Amino acid sequence: MDTLYVVINIAMLLAVVGLLIYMQKKHFSFSKRVFTGLGMGIVLGAILQMIYGAESEVLSQTGAWYDIVGRGYVSLLMMIVVPLVMVSIIQSIINLEKSSDLGKMSAWIIGILVGTAMIAAAVGIGSAALFDLNADQIDAGQAENERGQMLESTLGEVEDMSTPEKILSFIPTNIFQDMTQQRPTSVIAIVIFSIIVGIAVLGLRRKNPEQAETFTKIVNSFYAVVMRIVTLILRLTPFGILALIANMAATTDIAGILELGKFVIASYVALIVMFIIHLVLVGLFGLNPLIYLKKVMPVLGFAFSSRSSAGTIPLNIQAQKNSLGVDSGIANMSASFGATIGQNGCAGIYPAMLAVMIAPSVGIDPFTPEFLIKLVLIVGISSFGVAGVGGGATFAALIVLSSMGLPVALAGLLISIEALIDMGRTALNVNDAMLTGTLTSRILKKLNLKTYNDKTAIEQEISA
């Protein structure tokens, strides 16, 4: 009987997929199809949970089939990350007018990423204070205690690696290993390797222009093919989001969310405030925030559904270049670095809120100037260094809490709402990467304002 129910559930998904295909044939915009997939996915997932229950075997089997569409789409995006980042950065450097532009570009990107992470920490502190968050307000069950023990054991791995060692891990030793993304820092290592190749071509152009020209033609041809693959994959975005969010809505622990409702609300208040700050920064640099908002929303919808900053890199780069008018090299570097450095949600807001929440439980006043200044500075440093160990919010929290002398096990108290909060955190992380690329292009006078103000730019590119 379970098999019949699973088949019915699959048919429901296929019916919505059919609707999205119909919308595509009727030339509905890419954004409308993305948010239709998001909305229908939430409705479908909610219906499935109401009928079967979040822990049912039918739902587990259904989720496995839905993952073919959802996780399959994420896998396709991850597949294209390495060739996209590599060839795009090499091409961008080859086209630089001055090699000194590379240093300015890198400095602004990293500076904005880390700077906004420190602002995010202050926002997280403010939200924790506003809602009077305290770890003593949460009852620890078996799952929370097990999570706490796991965090304590993981702390040893983090503490064994010094900050210089983390930075050293950025440097590629085996580029073929990094192409398989076997290390937490593989994407950054690929960026560094690609920069070296690009600089080498610039040097070769002065000594042997014919060979440099031959290599440039090969890179340009490879780039054209890779971008065509990206376009083909991006057309699947509405379907991927539909399946991902349906699975998420179907398996979400509603009871846990209701029990920890105040912590969920406090987290999303902080995330929304930081998102508004991003839009304010866009306005301060003379750009229309509403245009920016409209163009980034499809990418943020996927980030929210997938909870994967790395998986969002292709969408991030595509939207920056073709929709926001960001310079190609800046788009690639900001998307790549933004997936691991200065993450506003995971490395900024989250560890800061945890620190303020946990401090009173061990007799520390979290609102003294000394505590607050130290916390913001540590968040800024760790938002860069955490890329050396990977693991997103968990490792960022471990680094910050241990540096502040706070017990890391108490971070396990929020395990039941971790997935829901992580969706918003990932969307903010990705938005910060896109903001960084946009502002850096604006500062270096490389932003194509005509493309930025063209409201149909991304639609034309996806449908091309």
TORFI-549057 format. One record per residue (C-alpha): residue number from 1; residue in one letter; x, y, z. Coordinates in pm, 1 decimal. Example, Ala and Ser with C-alpha at 12.3 -4.5 7.8 and 13.67 -1.06 7.14 Angstrom:
BEGIN
   num   residu       east      north         up
     1        A     1230.0     -450.0      780.0
     2        S     1367.0     -106.0      714.0
END
This chain:
BEGIN
   num   residu       east      north         up
     1        M        0.0        0.0        0.0
     2        D      290.4      233.7       79.7
     3        T      411.6      198.4     -278.5
     4        L       77.0      323.4     -410.4
     5        Y       92.7      630.2     -186.8
     6        V      449.3      701.0     -302.7
     7        V      338.8      678.8     -667.5
     8        I       53.1      923.4     -596.7
     9        N      297.2     1164.1     -429.9
    10        I      531.8     1143.4     -727.6
    11        A      237.9     1212.3     -958.9
    12        M      157.9     1525.8     -755.0
    13        L      513.3     1650.5     -807.0
    14        L      499.3     1574.6    -1178.6
    15        A      171.2     1766.3    -1204.7
    16        V      338.5     2078.6    -1066.1
    17        V      638.3     2019.8    -1294.8
    18        G      389.7     2010.9    -1582.5
    19        L      249.4     2345.8    -1469.0
    20        L      599.0     2498.6    -1466.4
    21        I      668.2     2362.8    -1816.5
    22        Y      339.1     2512.2    -1935.0
    23        M      439.3     2848.6    -1784.1
    24        Q      772.9     2827.6    -1965.5
    25        K      600.6     2760.5    -2298.7
    26        K      370.4     3056.6    -2236.3
    27        H      680.8     3272.8    -2181.5
    28        F      620.9     3351.7    -1815.2
    29        S      929.0     3525.9    -1676.0
    30        F     1205.9     3326.5    -1510.6
    31        S     1139.4     3498.2    -1176.0
    32        K      768.2     3411.8    -1184.8
    33        R      845.7     3047.1    -1257.8
    34        V     1103.4     3033.5     -977.9
    35        F      863.4     3171.8     -719.0
    36        T      577.8     2959.7     -847.2
    37        G      800.9     2656.8     -788.7
    38        L      890.0     2786.2     -442.1
    39        G      528.5     2853.1     -343.9
    40        M      392.0     2529.0     -487.5
    41        G      672.1     2336.1     -318.5
    42        I      576.9     2477.0       22.2
    43        V      210.9     2390.0      -35.8
    44        L      293.2     2038.6     -160.3
    45        G      528.3     1970.2      131.3
    46        A      275.3     2096.4      385.2
    47        I        2.9     1873.9      237.5
    48        L      231.0     1569.1      249.6
    49        Q      320.7     1631.8      613.7
    50        M      -45.3     1679.9      709.3
    51        I     -140.8     1351.0      542.1
    52        Y      147.9     1124.8      643.2
    53        G      339.4     1294.8      927.4
    54        A      700.5     1413.0      913.9
    55        E      848.4     1081.5     1033.5
    56        S      641.6      842.9      817.2
    57        E      799.0      575.6      596.1
    58        V      586.2      690.0      300.6
    59        L      728.3     1040.7      328.6
    60        S     1082.1      902.7      355.6
    61        Q     1039.3      704.5       33.6
    62        T      870.2      998.0     -137.6
    63        G     1156.0     1227.3      -37.0
    64        A     1407.8      990.7     -194.8
    65        W     1227.0     1022.2     -529.4
    66        Y     1188.0     1398.8     -495.4
    67        D     1565.1     1418.7     -435.3
    68        I     1623.2     1298.9     -791.8
    69        V     1489.4     1638.0     -904.7
    70        G     1602.6     1854.0     -611.7
    71        R     1941.7     1716.0     -512.1
    72        G     2001.2     1615.6     -872.7
    73        Y     1975.8     1981.8     -967.6
    74        V     2216.8     2080.6     -688.8
    75        S     2459.6     1813.6     -813.9
    76        L     2448.4     1959.6    -1164.8
    77        L     2531.8     2301.8    -1024.0
    78        M     2818.3     2162.0     -816.2
    79        M     2942.8     1982.6    -1130.4
    80        I     2986.2     2312.0    -1316.1
    81        V     3133.9     2515.8    -1025.1
    82        V     3498.7     2420.8    -1083.4
    83        P     3517.2     2472.1    -1463.9
    84        L     3306.0     2788.4    -1435.8
    85        V     3520.6     2951.1    -1166.4
    86        M     3847.0     2844.3    -1327.9
    87        V     3783.7     2948.6    -1687.4
    88        S     3596.1     3266.8    -1593.0
    89        I     3872.8     3399.6    -1368.4
    90        I     4146.5     3311.4    -1618.9
    91        Q     3955.0     3488.6    -1894.7
    92        S     3886.0     3789.3    -1674.0
    93        I     4253.9     3835.7    -1584.0
    94        I     4360.7     3795.6    -1946.3
    95        N     4127.5     4084.5    -2028.9
    96        L     4250.9     4312.9    -1748.4
    97        E     4396.4     4639.9    -1868.4
    98        K     4640.0     4656.1    -1574.0
    99        S     4758.6     4371.5    -1348.9
   100        S     4738.6     4612.2    -1052.3
   101        D     4357.4     4599.3    -1087.9
   102        L     4369.1     4243.1     -955.5
   103        G     4505.3     4353.5     -617.5
   104        K     4246.1     4629.7     -581.5
   105        M     3970.6     4390.3     -678.7
   106        S     4074.4     4127.3     -422.6
   107        A     4122.1     4380.6     -143.5
   108        W     3777.9     4537.2     -189.0
   109        I     3601.8     4200.3     -215.1
   110        I     3758.7     4054.7       99.7
   111        G     3726.1     4386.6      284.3
   112        I     3352.7     4418.4      212.5
   113        L     3286.1     4051.8      297.7
   114        V     3461.3     4071.9      635.6
   115        G     3331.2     4423.1      709.9
   116        T     2968.5     4325.9      654.5
   117        A     3021.9     4013.6      868.7
   118        M     3120.2     4239.9     1160.4
   119        I     2810.5     4455.0     1102.8
   120        A     2605.2     4133.9     1095.1
   121        A     2752.9     4035.5     1432.1
   122        A     2632.2     4366.3     1579.3
   123        V     2285.0     4302.8     1433.6
   124        G     2282.8     3952.7     1584.4
   125        I     2378.3     4093.7     1924.7
   126        G     2098.3     4350.2     1901.2
   127        S     1837.0     4086.7     1811.3
   128        A     1948.3     3857.1     2094.2
   129        A     1917.3     4149.2     2337.4
   130        L     1578.3     4257.4     2200.5
   131        F     1430.0     3909.1     2245.9
   132        D     1618.7     3841.3     2570.5
   133        L     1757.2     3510.8     2443.7
   134        N     1902.7     3282.3     2710.9
   135        A     2021.4     2923.3     2680.5
   136        D     1865.1     2846.0     3020.4
   137        Q     1520.9     2890.5     2861.4
   138        I     1566.3     2572.8     2651.7
   139        D     1512.5     2221.7     2784.7
   140        A     1779.3     1984.5     2656.6
   141        G     1654.8     1647.1     2531.9
   142        Q     1846.5     1347.2     2399.1
   143        A     1896.8     1495.5     2051.7
   144        E     2024.5     1824.5     2197.4
   145        N     2266.6     1645.9     2433.6
   146        E     2399.1     1426.3     2152.5
   147        R     2446.7     1732.6     1933.0
   148        G     2633.3     1906.8     2214.9
   149        Q     2868.5     1611.1     2259.9
   150        M     2935.2     1605.1     1887.0
   151        L     3021.9     1976.3     1889.9
   152        E     3264.4     1929.1     2177.8
   153        S     3443.7     1648.3     1993.2
   154        T     3454.0     1857.0     1675.2
   155        L     3604.1     2150.7     1866.6
   156        G     3931.4     1960.4     1897.0
   157        E     3965.4     1948.2     1518.2
   158        V     3911.3     2324.5     1494.2
   159        E     4150.1     2412.5     1777.7
   160        D     4424.8     2192.3     1632.4
   161        M     4444.7     2424.0     1329.6
   162        S     4594.4     2769.3     1387.9
   163        T     4492.6     3074.6     1184.4
   164        P     4819.6     3071.9      982.7
   165        E     4756.9     2703.8      903.8
   166        K     4404.2     2784.2      788.2
   167        I     4535.4     3057.0      558.3
   168        L     4809.4     2824.0      432.8
   169        S     4541.3     2569.8      341.4
   170        F     4410.2     2817.0       82.0
   171        I     4720.1     2755.4     -131.8
   172        P     4671.9     2465.2     -375.7
   173        T     4917.2     2175.4     -349.0
   174        N     4733.7     1939.3     -586.0
   175        I     4504.5     2126.3     -820.4
   176        F     4350.0     1801.1     -944.9
   177        Q     4245.7     1713.8     -590.6
   178        D     4089.3     2058.9     -554.2
   179        M     3904.2     2011.3     -882.6
   180        T     3720.0     1725.3     -711.8
   181        Q     3641.2     1963.1     -420.1
   182        Q     3789.1     1723.5     -166.2
   183        R     3898.2     2002.7       70.2
   184        P     3691.5     2272.4      245.2
   185        T     3914.9     2531.3       76.7
   186        S     3904.2     2376.0     -271.8
   187        V     3709.9     2664.6     -429.8
   188        I     3952.6     2926.3     -293.4
   189        A     4248.0     2710.9     -404.6
   190        I     4102.0     2696.2     -756.7
   191        V     4059.3     3074.8     -754.9
   192        I     4425.5     3119.1     -656.4
   193        F     4542.5     2870.6     -922.7
   194        S     4332.3     3044.8    -1187.1
   195        I     4475.7     3383.9    -1088.1
   196        I     4829.0     3245.0    -1124.3
   197        V     4746.2     3104.4    -1469.9
   198        G     4595.8     3438.3    -1575.2
   199        I     4900.9     3633.1    -1456.6
   200        A     5127.6     3384.9    -1636.8
   201        V     4939.4     3447.9    -1962.9
   202        L     4983.2     3823.7    -1918.4
   203        G     5358.8     3769.2    -1883.4
   204        L     5365.0     3533.6    -2181.4
   205        R     5185.9     3793.7    -2391.2
   206        R     5485.1     4027.2    -2355.8
   207        K     5745.0     3760.9    -2441.2
   208        N     5563.4     3535.9    -2685.7
   209        P     5240.4     3699.0    -2803.2
   210        E     5159.7     3424.0    -3056.7
   211        Q     5148.6     3146.8    -2793.6
   212        A     4955.7     3373.1    -2557.8
   213        E     4704.4     3443.7    -2832.7
   214        T     4661.6     3070.3    -2903.3
   215        F     4596.3     3000.9    -2533.2
   216        T     4354.8     3295.2    -2515.6
   217        K     4151.6     3156.8    -2806.9
   218        I     4131.8     2816.4    -2634.1
   219        V     4018.0     2980.4    -2307.5
   220        N     3755.9     3189.9    -2488.9
   221        S     3617.4     2882.8    -2666.1
   222        F     3608.8     2682.7    -2342.2
   223        Y     3442.3     2976.8    -2167.3
   224        A     3167.5     2994.2    -2431.8
   225        V     3091.0     2622.1    -2391.4
   226        V     3090.7     2640.3    -2008.7
   227        M     2855.8     2938.8    -2008.1
   228        R     2621.8     2754.7    -2243.5
   229        I     2616.0     2459.9    -2000.0
   230        V     2542.0     2701.8    -1714.2
   231        T     2249.9     2849.9    -1908.3
   232        L     2106.2     2503.9    -1976.3
   233        I     2132.6     2405.2    -1609.6
   234        L     1982.1     2732.2    -1485.8
   235        R     1668.6     2665.1    -1689.2
   236        L     1603.1     2378.1    -1447.4
   237        T     1600.8     2612.0    -1146.2
   238        P     1218.8     2624.7    -1095.8
   239        F     1200.5     2243.8    -1091.4
   240        G     1494.8     2209.4     -853.7
   241        I     1351.4     2464.4     -611.6
   242        L     1009.4     2294.8     -625.4
   243        A     1148.5     1955.1     -518.4
   244        L     1392.3     2093.9     -260.7
   245        I     1138.0     2309.5      -78.6
   246        A      870.4     2036.4      -95.0
   247        N     1104.1     1795.9       84.6
   248        M     1198.8     2062.0      336.9
   249        A      837.3     2156.8      412.3
   250        A      733.0     1792.3      438.9
   251        T      999.8     1698.1      694.2
   252        T     1020.9     2018.2      902.8
   253        D      983.3     1959.7     1277.8
   254        I      680.9     2183.7     1344.6
   255        A      671.1     2096.6     1716.7
   256        G     1035.3     2197.0     1760.1
   257        I      976.2     2524.1     1578.6
   258        L      676.9     2608.3     1797.7
   259        E      872.4     2524.2     2112.9
   260        L     1162.9     2746.7     2010.1
   261        G      950.0     3004.9     1830.8
   262        K     1118.8     3299.5     1999.8
   263        F     1462.4     3188.7     1878.4
   264        V     1333.1     3141.0     1522.7
   265        I     1173.4     3486.6     1521.9
   266        A     1483.0     3649.6     1671.3
   267        S     1702.8     3485.8     1407.8
   268        Y     1484.9     3595.1     1116.8
   269        V     1448.3     3946.8     1254.4
   270        A     1829.0     3972.5     1254.5
   271        L     1852.2     3824.1      903.7
   272        I     1587.6     4063.4      767.1
   273        V     1751.0     4366.2      932.4
   274        M     2087.8     4270.7      781.1
   275        F     1924.8     4221.9      443.0
   276        I     1777.2     4573.2      470.8
   277        I     2125.5     4704.8      556.6
   278        H     2249.5     4542.8      233.9
   279        L     1982.5     4729.4       38.1
   280        V     2072.8     5055.6      215.8
   281        L     2435.6     5005.6      109.5
   282        V     2319.0     4958.0     -249.1
   283        G     2132.4     5289.1     -225.6
   284        L     2427.9     5469.0      -67.8
   285        F     2636.6     5380.5     -372.4
   286        G     2385.5     5546.8     -602.8
   287        L     2205.2     5233.7     -722.9
   288        N     1832.6     5157.4     -714.3
   289        P     1777.3     4901.1     -431.0
   290        L     1444.2     4785.2     -576.8
   291        I     1606.1     4691.7     -907.7
   292        Y     1877.1     4506.2     -715.9
   293        L     1616.6     4326.3     -505.3
   294        K     1416.7     4209.7     -805.6
   295        K     1723.0     4074.2     -983.2
   296        V     1871.2     3882.0     -690.1
   297        M     1548.6     3722.4     -563.4
   298        P     1552.9     3414.0     -794.1
   299        V     1907.3     3334.9     -677.3
   300        L     1812.5     3388.3     -312.7
   301        G     1511.5     3161.6     -360.9
   302        F     1741.2     2878.6     -462.9
   303        A     1987.1     2952.5     -180.5
   304        F     1697.6     2943.9       66.9
   305        S     1571.8     2611.6      -67.7
   306        S     1906.1     2433.5     -108.1
   307        R     2095.5     2568.2      196.8
   308        S     2410.1     2552.1      -18.1
   309        S     2627.8     2858.6      -75.0
   310        A     2868.3     2658.1     -293.3
   311        G     2584.8     2514.2     -502.5
   312        T     2456.6     2866.7     -563.7
   313        I     2786.6     2988.7     -714.2
   314        P     2683.0     2937.3    -1081.9
   315        L     2352.1     3123.2    -1031.6
   316        N     2534.1     3389.5     -832.1
   317        I     2792.6     3452.3    -1103.9
   318        Q     2535.9     3446.2    -1383.5
   319        A     2306.4     3693.5    -1210.7
   320        Q     2590.1     3930.4    -1120.1
   321        K     2729.8     3942.6    -1473.3
   322        N     2418.8     3927.5    -1687.1
   323        S     2158.3     4087.1    -1463.1
   324        L     2342.7     4329.9    -1234.9
   325        G     2614.6     4430.1    -1483.7
   326        V     2903.6     4331.2    -1256.2
   327        D     3248.3     4290.8    -1414.2
   328        S     3316.4     3923.5    -1499.8
   329        G     3630.3     3888.4    -1287.9
   330        I     3472.8     4060.4     -988.8
   331        A     3158.7     3845.5    -1016.9
   332        N     3359.8     3524.3    -1015.8
   333        M     3584.3     3624.8     -727.2
   334        S     3305.7     3764.6     -508.9
   335        A     3084.8     3456.8     -562.7
   336        S     3374.5     3217.8     -496.8
   337        F     3514.0     3398.4     -192.5
   338        G     3163.6     3474.2      -62.9
   339        A     3086.5     3101.0      -43.6
   340        T     3348.5     3058.9      230.7
   341        I     3457.0     3401.4      361.5
   342        G     3262.0     3665.7      553.7
   343        Q     2930.4     3483.0      549.2
   344        N     2689.5     3729.8      711.7
   345        G     2438.3     3467.6      821.8
   346        C     2654.2     3170.7      920.2
   347        A     2971.6     3346.1     1037.4
   348        G     2821.8     3681.5     1146.0
   349        I     2473.2     3674.1     1295.9
   350        Y     2459.1     3311.8     1413.6
   351        P     2774.2     3287.0     1632.2
   352        A     2714.2     3636.5     1775.4
   353        M     2359.7     3545.5     1881.9
   354        L     2482.3     3217.0     2031.6
   355        A     2753.1     3394.6     2231.5
   356        V     2507.1     3645.4     2379.3
   357        M     2256.5     3366.9     2448.8
   358        I     2505.1     3132.3     2617.9
   359        A     2710.2     3385.3     2819.5
   360        P     2453.6     3436.1     3103.6
   361        S     2431.7     3059.6     3162.3
   362        V     2796.3     3061.6     3276.2
   363        G     2773.1     3384.4     3475.8
   364        I     2909.2     3625.3     3211.8
   365        D     2741.4     3958.3     3136.0
   366        P     2730.0     3972.1     2754.1
   367        F     2652.2     4343.3     2737.3
   368        T     2971.8     4490.7     2874.9
   369        P     3173.2     4696.2     2622.4
   370        E     3470.6     4462.9     2664.4
   371        F     3264.6     4152.1     2577.9
   372        L     3087.0     4314.9     2282.9
   373        I     3399.1     4464.0     2121.2
   374        K     3588.5     4137.7     2162.6
   375        L     3295.0     3942.0     2015.2
   376        V     3262.2     4162.4     1703.9
   377        L     3638.1     4150.9     1638.6
   378        I     3653.7     3772.2     1680.9
   379        V     3358.3     3731.2     1443.4
   380        G     3540.1     3944.1     1183.8
   381        I     3859.7     3739.6     1213.3
   382        S     3683.4     3402.9     1220.6
   383        S     3462.9     3494.6      922.3
   384        F     3784.1     3489.7      719.5
   385        G     3960.1     3204.4      898.5
   386        V     3662.5     2967.8      902.9
   387        A     3715.2     2907.9      531.6
   388        G     4021.5     2707.3      631.1
   389        V     3814.3     2443.2      807.1
   390        G     3480.9     2452.6      626.4
   391        G     3147.6     2345.8      776.3
   392        G     2975.4     2682.5      766.3
   393        A     2779.2     2793.1     1070.3
   394        T     2885.0     2505.6     1294.3
   395        F     3256.3     2573.9     1262.9
   396        A     3205.3     2949.8     1282.6
   397        A     3012.3     2901.8     1607.9
   398        L     3280.7     2668.9     1747.5
   399        I     3560.0     2915.7     1672.2
   400        V     3375.0     3216.6     1817.5
   401        L     3241.6     3042.0     2129.6
   402        S     3575.1     2879.9     2216.0
   403        S     3760.0     3208.2     2157.2
   404        M     3516.2     3382.7     2395.0
   405        G     3565.7     3112.8     2659.9
   406        L     3206.4     2986.7     2630.8
   407        P     3087.3     2621.8     2635.8
   408        V     3032.0     2503.2     2279.0
   409        A     2801.0     2215.5     2378.6
   410        L     2515.4     2457.7     2449.1
   411        A     2505.3     2544.9     2077.7
   412        G     2344.0     2203.2     2030.2
   413        L     2025.8     2326.5     2198.5
   414        L     1896.9     2469.7     1870.1
   415        I     1926.1     2148.0     1667.7
   416        S     1549.6     2115.0     1612.2
   417        I     1530.3     2453.7     1434.3
   418        E     1875.3     2443.6     1275.8
   419        A     1750.1     2361.1      924.6
   420        L     1486.0     2635.1      921.8
   421        I     1729.2     2901.3     1041.1
   422        D     1998.5     2776.8      803.8
   423        M     1773.2     2844.4      503.9
   424        G     1761.5     3214.8      587.4
   425        R     2130.8     3225.0      678.8
   426        T     2230.8     3078.5      341.6
   427        A     2016.9     3328.5      151.2
   428        L     2184.0     3614.7      341.4
   429        N     2531.2     3469.0      277.7
   430        V     2464.6     3455.8      -96.2
   431        N     2315.2     3804.2     -100.9
   432        D     2628.9     3937.1       69.5
   433        A     2844.2     3782.5     -204.7
   434        M     2627.0     3946.6     -471.5
   435        L     2629.0     4276.9     -283.9
   436        T     3008.2     4260.3     -257.8
   437        G     3046.3     4206.6     -631.6
   438        T     2805.8     4490.6     -710.6
   439        L     2969.7     4740.5     -473.6
   440        T     3323.4     4644.2     -578.1
   441        S     3232.7     4695.6     -944.7
   442        R     3075.9     5028.4     -857.1
   443        I     3380.5     5142.4     -657.5
   444        L     3624.8     5039.1     -932.1
   445        K     3397.6     5195.7    -1197.8
   446        K     3342.4     4864.5    -1376.0
   447        L     2967.5     4833.1    -1322.8
   448        N     2760.3     4832.7    -1641.4
   449        L     2477.1     5065.8    -1539.2
   450        K     2282.3     4998.1    -1856.6
   451        T     2265.8     4627.6    -1770.6
   452        Y     2194.6     4701.3    -1403.9
   453        N     1894.6     4917.5    -1492.5
   454        D     1766.9     4679.2    -1762.6
   455        K     1482.9     4496.4    -1585.8
   456        T     1473.7     4215.3    -1845.5
   457        A     1847.8     4136.4    -1857.3
   458        I     1840.5     3803.8    -1670.2
   459        E     1527.2     3682.9    -1847.1
   460        Q     1684.7     3735.6    -2187.7
   461        E     1997.4     3546.9    -2086.1
   462        I     1818.3     3242.4    -1940.1
   463        S     1587.2     3208.4    -2240.3
   464        A     1862.5     3260.0    -2497.7
END
